[in-house]
Amino acid sequence: MRQRGKALLGAVGALSLVGLLGWGAVMLYGTGTAAGPVKTGDEIPSAAVKRGDVLFTVSAKGDLQGGNSEMLVAPMAGGGAMIITDLRDSGELVKEGDVVVKFDTTEQEFRLREAEADLAEAEQQLIQAKAESEAKEEEARYELVKAHSELKVAELEVRRNELLSRIAARQNDLALSAATDKVRQLEKDFQDRVKAAQAGITMQEAARSKAQVAAATAKRNIDSMTLRAKTGGYVARQQNTQGNFQWGSYLPALQVGDNVRAGMAVVQIPDLHNWEVLARIGELDRGHLAVGQQTDIEVVSLPGRQFRGTIKSIGGTTGPPWDRRFECKIGLENPVEELRPGMSVRMVITTQQMANVLWLPSQAMFESDGRSFVYVQNGGSFTPRDVKLVRRSESRVVVEGLPEGQLVALANPDQIRSRTGGGGGKGSALEAIKK
């Protein structure tokens, strides 16, 4: 019994000792981990300053389009929105005179029918006016002839006055005077009645001319709402700038059923012998480009084929403050038959080559308060140092003021330490530079 008790006490003691040793090991591991030094070189990415030739290039993406292209626009017909009823697909080959776009002509056809009905009515009114004019002229002429006959009879009766009584002679004189006045008045009225009848004809002719113009305009509008290719080429549908929908900066291409306004570009037929690349390049590179610079171009859908181009024009800068870009047109020098409008291209523009200069990755350069500086390795830490920035590109910067081989940080050490809890506050680099 006594031996069993001693064994039990020994087992409890052994378990207690093992527990104490385990707890001590855990505490020792935690203390060592918390108090261990931060190796700056292992935490902060770095790169060495190198000397050599640096080629500065501008890389961009763009779209292929025909230079001196034929642009088919919605006609100035009707004054309102027009609906596309037929439209060739992008990339479809058309010949000169082929129908490319058709618009809904329902409204213009209704106007044409109205104008034709008005024209037919005006024609009938004109015929009636001419008939009435001729009838009135004949009536006036008949009355005038009759009046002349009465005048002639009155003159003959006056000749017999010597043989008649004074009263009868006086009556003949009065009848002659009345006949003379009637002839004179009818001759005057005849010209007025002819002119009045001619005025009625003129009014009806004006109404007919108005109806003819309306009908001709409607026909011309109907004809203009069918757009034909003036030259052969491939169809390139234009963006729908009339709609109220878009995804980001992308506008969908026009399609059948869309409404367009007069004068709006609908289809472009590029000149297949004169190609251009249209690219939108970041504002940072604007000062490095100039008209006439050579460009290496690669068409995405034609891998392995290299093309050359020359900058033709540089447009204005547009876009939000965080994404300012400018439009650049590059003329393609060696086109091939496989090219099509809208093909995506990648291009590289060589802007300058600097020989035997010191350079480092662009992410190693920092700027603040008009100063350019880098973080150089000094023992086990990084300290800021002012440098002279000679030239910057998207990936490299050329500097002066650093020795070749000097290690520089590729990220702000103060921010890394603050995230890892290694000390150092925000802005300490700027404070160090100012000191």
Helices and strands as residue ranges (DSSP letters): H 2-35, H 40-43, E 46-48, E 50-73, E 82-87, E 93-94, E 99-103, H 106-159, G 161-163, H 166-224, E 226-228, E 233-234, E 236-237, E 259-260, E 265-282, G 283-288, E 294-299, E 306-318, E 325-332, E 344-361, G 362-364, E 366-368, E 371-378, E 381-386, E 388-392, E 396-400, E 407-409, H 413-420, H 428-434
